[in-house]
Amino acid sequence: MAVDYIRQVVALLLRQEPSETSYLQFFADACQDPLVSEVNLFTLNHDTLLEDFLKTNRVKVINGLREASNGDGSHRWDPSVFDAPNAERRVNLFKLHGSVNWYRWRPISQQKALYENADRDGRFVGTYKAQDPNDWLYEHVLESEGPRLLAGTFNKIFDYNSEVFLELHHRFHRGLRNCQTLVVCGYGYGDKGVNTRIAEWRHRPSEPKLLIIDPAEPSKIVQKARGAIQREIAALDPQTAIDSLPSGRVIHWPSGLEDLESTGGRTITWEKIRAEL
């Protein structure tokens, strides 16, 4: 009950309108770059800030949901949308901890239920808004459960092996397999499950590059890190380095996305990031 309460409070707070979003511009620039055929974004955030910003900038984002074929007002979890052939530039958003607007729904009437992307009881994970406000076809499985997002500490790793989260983390593992440079921004390295994936990726024979965008001092980043990733982060700070790593393979940019240079331009831009890829 405590976790469900925390989940609902988090969802409520994250639905507030942001006061500033221009610092996200480099995401839109990356998605609209004609030289980029596919963008894969992995986030632990629950809010819809990034997808809303990209939509405002006319960027189509694939987040694992697709519209129901009968137009019943629902968008249902269907990971096959990540693999569907698409002539347009692909922008995939993988929300590893769920989303404030994803719920588990069940049919109010079995006769009207649509069973595509549903379990044998007609339940599905996704979003729903009735086409007819006087005729709702689905309701929350448990109102007290709240949205499908992960809250807590140690229980998150257990949840990675269930429901939509198993597929999302499989996609994360698969995405890293084909990744040579990983750009990490806004992450405190507090999730041991995610840290393990990154640490294992870093130890591939090809020696992939880890680019960290974080205004904190290296020692502070190391101090916050948990689990397997700590050795990789420690390479940023000679005083805490556990052992040597190939130079230039773990890079730290001491800047935030909102930081401005004296000229008035942003410190972090897509052009600067692309030069490191």
C-alpha positions as CSV (number, residue, x, y, z in Angstrom):
1,M,0.0,0.0,0.0
2,A,2.9,2.4,0.8
3,V,4.5,1.8,-2.6
4,D,1.2,2.3,-4.4
5,Y,0.7,5.5,-2.5
6,I,4.2,6.7,-3.5
7,R,3.5,5.8,-7.1
8,Q,0.4,7.8,-7.2
9,V,2.0,10.9,-5.6
10,V,4.9,10.7,-8.0
11,A,2.5,10.5,-10.9
12,L,0.5,13.5,-9.6
13,L,3.6,15.7,-9.2
14,L,5.0,14.8,-12.6
15,R,1.9,15.9,-14.4
16,Q,2.6,19.5,-13.6
17,E,3.4,21.7,-16.6
18,P,7.1,22.5,-17.0
19,S,8.2,26.1,-16.9
20,E,11.1,25.7,-19.3
21,T,11.9,23.0,-22.0
22,S,14.3,24.8,-24.4
23,Y,17.2,22.9,-22.9
24,L,15.9,19.8,-24.6
25,Q,16.6,21.2,-28.0
26,F,19.6,19.0,-28.7
27,F,17.2,16.0,-28.6
28,A,15.1,17.5,-31.3
29,D,18.2,18.4,-33.3
30,A,19.5,14.8,-33.1
31,C,16.1,13.4,-34.2
32,Q,15.9,15.8,-37.2
33,D,19.5,15.4,-38.3
34,P,19.4,14.0,-41.9
35,L,22.6,12.1,-41.2
36,V,21.0,10.1,-38.4
37,S,18.8,7.2,-39.4
38,E,17.8,6.0,-35.9
39,V,17.7,7.6,-32.5
40,N,17.4,5.3,-29.4
41,L,16.6,7.1,-26.2
42,F,16.5,5.2,-22.9
43,T,15.2,7.0,-19.8
44,L,14.4,6.2,-16.2
45,N,12.0,9.2,-16.0
46,H,8.3,8.6,-15.6
47,D,7.0,11.9,-17.0
48,T,6.1,12.7,-20.6
49,L,8.2,15.8,-20.8
50,L,10.6,14.5,-23.6
51,E,7.9,13.0,-25.8
52,D,5.7,16.1,-25.5
53,F,8.6,18.3,-26.4
54,L,9.5,16.2,-29.4
55,K,5.9,16.1,-30.5
56,T,5.8,19.9,-30.3
57,N,8.8,19.9,-32.7
58,R,7.0,17.6,-35.1
59,V,9.1,14.5,-34.2
60,K,7.3,11.2,-34.3
61,V,8.2,9.1,-31.3
62,I,7.7,5.3,-30.9
63,N,7.3,4.5,-27.3
64,G,5.9,0.9,-27.4
65,L,2.2,1.8,-27.7
66,R,0.1,1.6,-30.7
67,E,-3.5,2.7,-31.4
68,A,-6.1,0.0,-31.3
69,S,-7.3,-1.1,-34.7
70,N,-11.0,-0.5,-34.0
71,G,-10.4,3.1,-32.8
72,D,-11.8,2.5,-29.3
73,G,-9.6,5.3,-27.9
74,S,-6.9,3.1,-26.5
75,H,-3.2,2.9,-27.1
76,R,-1.9,-0.6,-26.2
77,W,1.5,-1.9,-25.3
78,D,2.9,-3.7,-28.4
79,P,6.7,-3.9,-28.6
80,S,6.5,-5.0,-32.2
81,V,6.1,-1.3,-33.1
82,F,9.8,-0.9,-32.4
83,D,10.6,-3.4,-35.2
84,A,8.0,-2.3,-37.7
85,P,9.5,-1.2,-41.0
86,N,9.2,2.5,-41.4
87,A,10.5,4.8,-44.2
88,E,10.7,7.7,-41.8
89,R,13.6,8.4,-39.5
90,R,13.1,6.2,-36.4
91,V,13.0,7.8,-32.9
92,N,12.6,5.1,-30.3
93,L,11.9,6.0,-26.7
94,F,12.3,3.2,-24.1
95,K,10.9,4.2,-20.7
96,L,12.6,1.6,-18.5
97,H,10.7,2.6,-15.3
98,G,7.3,3.0,-16.9
99,S,5.2,6.1,-17.5
100,V,2.8,8.3,-15.6
101,N,0.1,7.8,-18.2
102,W,0.4,4.0,-18.6
103,Y,-2.3,2.0,-16.7
104,R,-3.6,-1.5,-16.6
105,W,-7.1,-1.6,-18.0
106,R,-9.8,-4.2,-18.0
107,P,-13.1,-4.4,-20.1
108,I,-16.3,-3.3,-18.4
109,S,-18.2,-5.5,-20.7
110,Q,-16.7,-8.7,-22.2
111,Q,-19.0,-8.4,-25.2
112,K,-17.4,-5.1,-26.2
113,A,-13.9,-6.0,-25.3
114,L,-11.1,-5.9,-27.9
115,Y,-8.7,-8.7,-27.3
116,E,-5.8,-7.6,-29.4
117,N,-2.7,-7.0,-27.2
118,A,-4.7,-8.2,-24.2
119,D,-4.4,-11.1,-21.9
120,R,-7.1,-13.8,-21.8
121,D,-9.3,-11.6,-19.5
122,G,-9.1,-8.7,-22.0
123,R,-6.8,-6.6,-19.9
124,F,-4.1,-4.5,-21.5
125,V,-1.4,-2.0,-20.5
126,G,-1.4,1.4,-22.1
127,T,-3.6,4.5,-22.2
128,Y,-7.4,4.8,-22.7
129,K,-9.8,7.7,-23.3
130,A,-13.4,6.8,-24.2
131,Q,-14.5,8.0,-27.6
132,D,-18.0,8.4,-26.0
133,P,-17.7,9.9,-22.5
134,N,-21.0,8.3,-21.6
135,D,-19.9,4.8,-22.8
136,W,-16.6,3.7,-21.2
137,L,-15.4,0.3,-22.5
138,Y,-12.6,-0.1,-20.0
139,E,-11.7,0.7,-16.4
140,H,-8.6,0.6,-14.3
141,V,-7.8,-2.9,-13.0
142,L,-7.1,-1.4,-9.6
143,E,-7.7,2.3,-9.0
144,S,-5.4,2.1,-5.9
145,E,-2.6,0.6,-8.0
146,G,-1.9,3.8,-9.9
147,P,0.1,4.0,-13.2
148,R,2.5,1.4,-14.4
149,L,5.7,3.0,-13.1
150,L,8.4,1.6,-10.8
151,A,8.8,3.1,-7.4
152,G,11.0,2.1,-4.5
153,T,14.6,0.9,-4.4
154,F,15.4,-2.8,-4.4
155,N,12.0,-3.9,-5.7
156,K,12.7,-2.3,-9.0
157,I,15.2,-4.9,-10.1
158,F,12.7,-7.7,-9.4
159,D,10.1,-5.9,-11.5
160,Y,12.5,-5.8,-14.4
161,N,11.6,-9.4,-15.0
162,S,7.9,-8.9,-15.4
163,E,5.3,-7.4,-17.7
164,V,6.3,-4.6,-20.0
165,F,9.5,-3.9,-18.1
166,L,11.1,-7.2,-19.1
167,E,10.7,-6.3,-22.8
168,L,12.0,-2.8,-22.2
169,H,15.1,-4.0,-20.5
170,H,15.7,-6.6,-23.2
171,R,15.6,-3.7,-25.7
172,F,18.1,-1.8,-23.5
173,H,20.5,-4.8,-23.5
174,R,20.0,-5.3,-27.2
175,G,20.6,-1.6,-28.0
176,L,23.9,-1.6,-26.1
177,R,25.1,-4.6,-28.1
178,N,25.0,-2.4,-31.2
179,C,26.3,0.8,-29.5
180,Q,29.8,2.1,-29.7
181,T,29.3,5.4,-27.8
182,L,26.8,5.8,-25.0
183,V,25.8,9.3,-24.0
184,V,24.6,9.5,-20.4
185,C,22.8,12.6,-19.2
186,G,20.8,13.3,-16.0
187,Y,21.5,9.9,-14.5
188,G,23.0,9.5,-11.0
189,Y,24.0,5.8,-11.4
190,G,21.8,4.8,-8.5
191,D,20.1,1.9,-10.2
192,K,22.1,-1.3,-9.8
193,G,20.3,-3.1,-12.6
194,V,20.9,-0.4,-15.2
195,N,24.5,0.0,-13.9
196,T,25.2,-3.7,-14.4
197,R,24.1,-3.4,-18.0
198,I,26.3,-0.4,-18.7
199,A,29.3,-2.0,-16.9
200,E,29.0,-5.2,-18.9
201,W,28.8,-3.2,-22.1
202,R,31.9,-1.2,-21.2
203,H,33.9,-4.4,-20.9
204,R,33.4,-5.5,-24.5
205,P,36.6,-6.2,-26.5
206,S,35.8,-3.2,-28.8
207,E,36.3,-0.8,-25.8
208,P,33.2,1.3,-26.3
209,K,33.2,5.0,-25.2
210,L,31.1,6.3,-22.3
211,L,30.3,10.1,-22.5
212,I,28.9,11.5,-19.2
213,I,27.2,14.9,-19.2
214,D,27.0,16.0,-15.5
215,P,27.8,19.3,-13.8
216,A,29.0,17.5,-10.7
217,E,32.6,16.9,-9.8
218,P,33.9,13.4,-10.7
219,S,34.3,12.5,-7.0
220,K,30.7,13.3,-6.4
221,I,29.6,11.2,-9.3
222,V,31.6,8.3,-8.0
223,Q,30.2,8.8,-4.5
224,K,26.6,8.5,-5.7
225,A,27.2,5.5,-8.0
226,R,26.1,2.1,-6.9
227,G,27.2,-1.4,-7.9
228,A,29.1,-2.6,-10.9
229,I,29.4,0.8,-12.6
230,Q,31.5,2.4,-9.9
231,R,34.8,1.2,-11.3
232,E,34.1,2.8,-14.7
233,I,33.0,6.1,-13.1
234,A,36.0,6.1,-10.8
235,A,38.3,6.4,-13.8
236,L,37.2,10.0,-14.1
237,D,38.9,10.9,-10.9
238,P,42.6,10.0,-10.5
239,Q,42.3,10.2,-6.7
240,T,39.6,7.5,-6.6
241,A,40.5,5.4,-9.6
242,I,40.5,1.7,-8.8
243,D,42.8,0.9,-11.7
244,S,43.6,2.3,-15.1
245,L,41.2,2.3,-18.0
246,P,42.1,3.2,-21.6
247,S,42.3,7.0,-21.9
248,G,39.5,8.7,-23.8
249,R,37.1,5.9,-23.2
250,V,35.3,7.4,-20.2
251,I,34.7,11.2,-20.8
252,H,33.1,13.7,-18.4
253,W,31.7,17.0,-19.6
254,P,31.2,19.2,-16.4
255,S,28.1,20.9,-17.7
256,G,24.3,20.7,-17.5
257,L,21.9,21.0,-20.4
258,E,20.8,24.4,-19.2
259,D,24.3,25.8,-18.9
260,L,25.0,28.8,-21.2
261,E,28.3,30.0,-22.5
262,S,29.3,33.7,-22.2
263,T,28.2,34.2,-25.8
264,G,24.7,33.2,-24.9
265,G,24.7,29.8,-26.6
266,R,24.2,26.5,-24.8
267,T,27.2,24.6,-23.7
268,I,25.8,21.2,-24.7
269,T,24.6,21.0,-28.4
270,W,23.9,18.2,-30.7
271,E,26.8,19.2,-32.9
272,K,29.2,18.9,-30.0
273,I,27.8,15.5,-29.0
274,R,27.8,14.2,-32.6
275,A,31.5,15.0,-32.9
276,E,32.1,12.4,-30.1
277,L,30.1,9.7,-31.7
